[in-house]
Amino acid sequence: MSATGKRRPTARTIYEQVQASPGFANLRSRLRRFIFPMSVVFLVWYLVYVLLASFAPAFMSTKVTGNLNVGLLIGLLQFVSTFLIATVYITFANAKIDPAAESIRIEIEGSDR
């Protein structure tokens, strides 16, 4: 009983039960093991680009071919890496995250959907 004399509810909501389940903990852990390292890699890659542009302009203006210089090439590779990361994440999510999330959804809602 609480200080006001009312009984505290002992049953947890279904969402609290799911959050405490090993399946949900595993899902969350899988997602974090992918998201955090991938985010760090991308942010470091972007920071290197910005630092090179700020502190190594001579290097960044080095011609690669024709009008293409190192700075432009690295800048274009930023777009390529963004699409690559998105593709890798989609593949990862389809293989590891979505099946686990679907299992949890079925556990909560039943297989009627």
N, C-alpha and C positions, 0 to 999 in steps of 0.2 A: 504494500500500500504506500501511497505517496503521503506527503505531509498534510495534504488537504483531506485525507481519509478516503480518497477515491482509489480504486484498483487501477494499477497500470496494466495496459494491455500486454499480454505475454506473446501473442501471435505476431510474427513479423509479416509485413506485406510480401507478396510474391516477388517483388523486385528486390527487396532486401534479402530474401532467400536465394534468389538467383545470384545476386552480387556476392554472397558468401559461399557459393558453390565452387567446387574445384574446377568444373568445366569453364565457368566464367573467368576464374583466376588464370587458367591456362590460356584462354582467348586473349585476355588483356596482356598477359606476359608475352605471347607471340607477337602481338601487334606492337608492343613497346620495343621488343628486341629488333624489329624491323625499322620502325619509324625513327627512333632516336639516332641510331648510327647513320641512317640514310640522310637525315636532316643535317647532322654534323658534317658529313662529307660534302653535301651540297653547299652549305654555308661557308665552309672553309674554301671550297673551290671558287665561290663567288667573291669571298674576301681577298683571295689571292689576285683575282682579276682586278678588283678595285685598287689594291695596293700597288700592283704593277702599273696600272694606269696613272696612279698618283706619284709614285716614286721611281719609276723606270720608264719615263716617256721615250727615251732613245731606243730601248729594247722594244717597246710596244710599236714604235714606228718603223721597225725593221721590215723591209719589203720581203714578202714571201714569193709572190709572183704578180706581175702586172701592177694593178692598183691595190692588191690584197696585202695588208701588213699583218704583223703578229697580233696587234690589238683587235683588229676587225675579226681575225680568225678565232681568237679566244672568245670574243663577244658572240660570234655565231655559234661556237661550241657550247655556250651557256644555254642557248635554245635547244640544241641537240641533247644536252645532258638533262634538261627539264623533261623533254619527251621520253627519253630513255628511262628516267626515274619513274615517270608515270606508267610506262609500259611494264616495268619490273614490278611496281606496286600492284597493278591490275592482275598480273600473273600470280603474284604472291597471295593476294586477297582471294582470288578465285580458287586457289589450291588449298590454302590454309585457314583463312579467316571466315570466308562465307560458309563452308560446311559446318564449322564449329558454331557460328552464329545461328545457322538454320537449325541445328540440333537444339540449341538453347531455346529458340523461338518455338519449336515443336513441343519442347518440354513445358513451356509456359502456356501456350495457347491450344495445344493439341494439334493433331495432324489434319484438322478439318479444312484449313486454308489451302 
